[in-house]
């Protein structure tokens, strides 16, 4: 007996459509000037379908940012194997991050806008803080796993290194958007090489407190 044809999208498919539509709408109009009704229309869904997956616009924006951070992380680490040496690993990660920096300029504009929106809104700022911490924690865990798998020594405790990598990639993306010629494509790779050049000794202990 054949299975019935499914006509309704699954929850995960609906969520994907909402995220894709939100990125298109927010990227074109900005976060503040956009509404969830516009996102729903772009996705070809009802507003109720949007709310069934996200509590509101802030939750949707934060989910987009979290997904993008995880996508960049997985891309940067995908080519690193137990036999990868330090220089090759750094070059691979830097290449992927620089590519995403150029291809994902809209993401950094959204982050900058949301940071500005949250500046005077304690609830929004707290939501952003928690999501960014979750993303940094995920990066820190991945860095530990890479170090254990490859034997590469981290130049800083993993949580600190994750914060530095976020600051570097986000800051360089912003500078590149303002002045592309002022941020050479190989700059991030050179900075990472300098950071890891002195990492042959003991890994610093995490900060107390």
Secondary structure, DSSP 8 states (H G I E B T S, - for coil): -------S--HHHHHHHHHHHHHHHHHHH-STT--HHHHHHHHTS-HHHHHTT-SSHHHHHHHHHHHHHHHHHHHHHTT--TT--HHHHHHHHHHHHHHHHHHTHHHHHHHHHHHHHHTT-HHHHHHHHHHHHHHHHHHHHHHHHHHHHH----SS-HHHHHHHHHHHHHHHHHHHHH-GGGS-TTHHHHHHHHHHHTTTS--------
